[in-house]
Amino acid sequence: MKGKILVTIQFSCLALLFIVTNWLALPWWSFLLIGVSGFLAFWAMYVMKPGNFNVVPYPVENGVMISRGPYKLIRHPMYTSIFIFSLALLSGQFDYYKLMISAVLVTDLVVKMIFEEGLLCKHYPGYKSYMEKTKRVIPFVW
């Protein structure tokens, strides 16, 4: 139940950011960041392979732990891509409403990551060791 609530908040925030953005007024560099975000998301999904990940933060029953590709540097590249996307929209067209939505989104994703990592530690015996070698969302930083 907790995971579904976190995903609902996540997608609601993303939908609101989509709605309140004037896409025709975004600067070119926002689109560049959106491209980087999309590339990272698709690379992570390609490496993870369909059927090995969930939108909800629960491990797939017969899933395989992945530690290659973007997962070699960060544990949550798909979350990183969402952060980059949000930053592109917020910084390219700042307003306090977007700031509030982005703050809720970031808070939600951090809670979701921590919740998910607890589940992954229980599901995959090597996950704790993997956590010691990688950062959550920003390579070499956090």
C-alpha positions as CSV (number, residue, x, y, z in Angstrom):
1,M,0.0,0.0,0.0
2,K,2.8,2.4,0.9
3,G,4.5,1.9,-2.4
4,K,1.3,2.6,-4.4
5,I,0.8,5.8,-2.5
6,L,4.4,6.9,-3.2
7,V,3.9,6.1,-6.9
8,T,0.6,8.0,-7.0
9,I,2.3,11.1,-5.5
10,Q,5.2,10.8,-7.9
11,F,3.0,10.6,-11.1
12,S,0.7,13.3,-9.8
13,C,3.6,15.7,-9.4
14,L,5.0,14.8,-12.8
15,A,1.6,15.4,-14.4
16,L,1.2,18.8,-12.6
17,L,4.7,19.8,-13.8
18,F,3.7,18.9,-17.3
19,I,0.4,20.9,-17.1
20,V,1.9,24.1,-15.6
21,T,4.8,24.3,-18.0
22,N,4.6,26.5,-21.0
23,W,6.5,24.2,-23.3
24,L,6.9,26.8,-26.1
25,A,8.6,29.2,-23.8
26,L,11.3,26.8,-22.4
27,P,14.9,27.7,-23.2
28,W,16.9,25.4,-25.4
29,W,19.0,24.1,-22.5
30,S,15.9,22.9,-20.8
31,F,15.2,20.6,-23.7
32,L,18.8,19.5,-23.6
33,L,18.4,18.5,-19.9
34,I,15.1,16.7,-20.8
35,G,17.0,14.8,-23.5
36,V,19.7,13.8,-21.0
37,S,16.9,12.7,-18.6
38,G,15.2,10.6,-21.3
39,F,18.5,9.1,-22.4
40,L,19.3,8.1,-18.8
41,A,15.8,6.6,-18.2
42,F,15.9,4.6,-21.4
43,W,19.4,3.4,-20.8
44,A,18.5,2.2,-17.3
45,M,15.4,0.4,-18.5
46,Y,17.4,-1.2,-21.4
47,V,20.0,-2.5,-18.9
48,M,17.4,-3.6,-16.4
49,K,15.4,-5.4,-19.1
50,P,11.5,-5.4,-19.2
51,G,10.0,-7.7,-16.6
52,N,12.9,-7.1,-14.1
53,F,11.6,-3.8,-12.7
54,N,8.3,-2.4,-11.3
55,V,6.9,1.1,-11.2
56,V,6.0,0.4,-7.6
57,P,9.1,0.0,-5.3
58,Y,8.6,-3.7,-4.7
59,P,11.3,-6.1,-6.2
60,V,10.1,-8.4,-8.9
61,E,9.7,-12.0,-7.5
62,N,12.2,-13.6,-10.0
63,G,14.1,-10.5,-10.8
64,V,17.9,-10.2,-11.1
65,M,20.0,-7.6,-9.3
66,I,21.6,-5.3,-11.9
67,S,24.9,-3.5,-11.3
68,R,26.1,-2.6,-14.8
69,G,25.4,0.3,-17.1
70,P,24.2,3.3,-15.2
71,Y,23.7,1.1,-12.1
72,K,27.5,0.7,-11.9
73,L,27.7,4.4,-10.6
74,I,24.3,5.0,-9.1
75,R,21.6,2.8,-7.6
76,H,18.6,4.7,-8.9
77,P,19.2,6.1,-12.4
78,M,15.5,6.2,-13.2
79,Y,15.0,8.5,-10.1
80,T,18.0,10.6,-11.2
81,S,16.3,11.0,-14.6
82,I,13.2,12.3,-12.9
83,F,15.2,14.8,-10.8
84,I,16.9,16.0,-14.0
85,F,13.5,16.4,-15.8
86,S,12.1,18.3,-12.9
87,L,15.2,20.5,-12.7
88,A,14.9,21.2,-16.4
89,L,11.3,22.4,-16.1
90,L,11.8,24.3,-12.9
91,S,15.0,26.1,-13.8
92,G,13.9,26.8,-17.4
93,Q,10.7,28.5,-16.3
94,F,10.8,29.2,-12.6
95,D,7.8,29.9,-10.5
96,Y,6.9,29.1,-6.9
97,Y,4.1,26.6,-7.9
98,K,6.7,24.5,-9.8
99,L,9.1,24.8,-6.9
100,M,6.4,23.5,-4.5
101,I,5.5,20.6,-6.8
102,S,9.2,19.8,-7.3
103,A,9.8,19.8,-3.5
104,V,7.0,17.4,-3.0
105,L,8.3,15.2,-5.9
106,V,11.9,15.2,-4.5
107,T,10.6,14.4,-1.0
108,D,8.4,11.6,-2.3
109,L,11.2,10.1,-4.3
110,V,13.7,10.1,-1.4
111,V,11.2,8.4,0.8
112,K,10.4,5.9,-2.0
113,M,14.2,5.2,-2.5
114,I,14.8,4.5,1.2
115,F,11.7,2.3,1.3
116,E,12.7,0.5,-1.8
117,E,16.3,0.0,-0.6
118,G,15.0,-1.7,2.5
119,L,13.0,-4.1,0.4
120,L,15.9,-4.7,-2.0
121,C,18.3,-5.5,0.9
122,K,15.9,-8.2,2.0
123,H,15.3,-9.6,-1.5
124,Y,18.9,-9.6,-2.9
125,P,21.7,-10.9,-0.6
126,G,24.3,-8.7,-2.4
127,Y,22.4,-5.5,-2.2
128,K,24.0,-4.2,1.0
129,S,27.4,-4.7,-0.5
130,Y,26.3,-2.9,-3.7
131,M,25.0,0.0,-1.6
132,E,28.5,0.5,-0.1
133,K,30.1,0.7,-3.6
134,T,27.6,3.1,-5.2
135,K,25.8,6.4,-4.6
136,R,22.0,6.8,-4.7
137,V,21.4,9.3,-7.4
138,I,24.5,11.5,-8.0
139,P,27.7,9.7,-9.0
140,F,30.5,10.2,-6.4
141,V,28.3,12.5,-4.3
142,W,24.9,11.1,-3.0
